[in-house]
Amino acid sequence: MNEGQQKLTPSRQASKLLSTGELVFGGTNGFKIFHPDSLKDINNASRIMFTNFEIFNQPVQIGAENSPLNKHINYVDTITLPHNNSVFSISYTGINFIDPSMIKYRYRLLGFIDDSWQNVGIERKVTYTNLQPGKYVFEVEGEINAEKISSRILHIIIQPPWWATTWFRLLALSSLLLLLYGIYWYRLKRIRQQNKILAIKVNERTNRLQSANAELRQKNYFIQEQKEEIQAQAEELEEYTKEIHLINERLEDAVVKRTARLKKSNEELDNFVYRVSHDIRAPLSSILGLIALIKMETLPTKLEDYINMVSQSIHKLDTFVKNILDYSRNARLKVQPEEINFSHLLSGIEEELKYMQNTGNLELIREFNIEENFYNDPLRLQVIFRNLISNAIKYQNPYEEHSYAKIKISVNAQELNLQIEDNGIGIRKEDQQKIFDMFFRSDNKTAGSGLGLYIVKEAIEKLGGEILLDSQVHKGTTFIIKLPNLINACKTC
């Protein structure tokens, strides 16, 4: 307790209500007994006093020679200091008859660079150094138990050095004006002398200029003849320009026609590739279905191995045909944004890839952080996810006990941040710059056509996104993809 009470912490075991209505509180220093009705508010008026004034950390003697104080600092309203008294301190305290240690102070110096209030708690001394000459007002106030204590003000005047006084500046200005007048008079005399010399030189140069003018007239006549000749050549050049322009127009017409023919040929070729790939997939799917039925029968071991080899080969061919179809669709079709259900999308891809070799050895981990619905082209997103997950299945590290592919999806109103991380065999550093090239394979011994990552990059660029790669051999690969959220484009869907 404080405010005249014992410094103890009240306890239930050391307190008692007497039959007289009095309260007893015990502590390490004794006990205190009082009646609640005897408690009265004390009107304790507090005020602030200045207690000391120091220059260069030395107390100022009152009335001493060259002392700025002729009486105690608490009874001074204004104090004047020479400029060389650059370090001074003001001490103050609050007068309170209950507990002065509870007073918290703050001060400010009006006229200073920072004249805001400085809260200093129970600190009762402030020091200023190297104040510029001028007038300042030091103000300090306190607070106790959420009650303000009236502020105390001290006016401080810092005198300028003699070289910064008004009379010295007037004297310096007068001396400068006299010096400038003397320089002006000297310069005027020099200019008059130079004018005489200049007049002589002007006459000499005038004569030379007259001679030069005569030579120039002759040269102008020669230039005029050359000008006429150049004009004739310009007219001839203009005729050539007209002929070239006509030839250019004919070439542009020819280029336009050939471009139209090439565009038509590309569209026909693209349609042909799409149709052929689509027609090839149908019998491949039928063959895969038949193989699945055959595997359900009891077969000799040798025949089962052959069936598995046939199944793997057809899966490779089917994947290649899918890549061609994906590439064709990405080139032909416009972006059609729809709301994306990532769980449904990934489940469909897992179902599609479940017959791939070693699929059962890979754990697919999903981590979603979706703050906003995501809108984009579902067909192209399916292509991106299918190719990257199938690569994680193909290129598992045989030395890892637990193979995984971790899919991290984070969506906000602006974009999708996608990371697909695996602990597979990784990609060599020298191959990472070429891994997105068409038909590029890091190792000719590996499976795949070299189209998958090329199609992934093409699809991402078609959607206005970007893809980055981080990979270490024998440690794994991480693909980092950013795609825009086309929620605004789909408001009219």
KARA-V600910 format. One record per helix or strand of 3 or more residues. SS is the DSSP state (helix for helix, strand for strand). FROM is the first residue (numbers start at 1). TO is the last residue. Records with the same first field share a line. If there is no record, write none. Layout:
# KARA-V600910
SS->FROM-TO ; FROM-TO
This chain:
# KARA-V600910
helix->12-14 ; 36-38 ; 73-75 ; 100-102 ; 162-164 ; 166-295 ; 301-332 ; 342-353 ; 359-361 ; 378-394 ; 429-431 ; 452-462
strand->15-17 ; 22-27 ; 30-35 ; 47-55 ; 78-81 ; 87-95 ; 104-110 ; 118-121 ; 125-129 ; 134-144 ; 147-158 ; 337-339 ; 362-370 ; 375-377 ; 403-411 ; 415-422 ; 466-472 ; 476-484
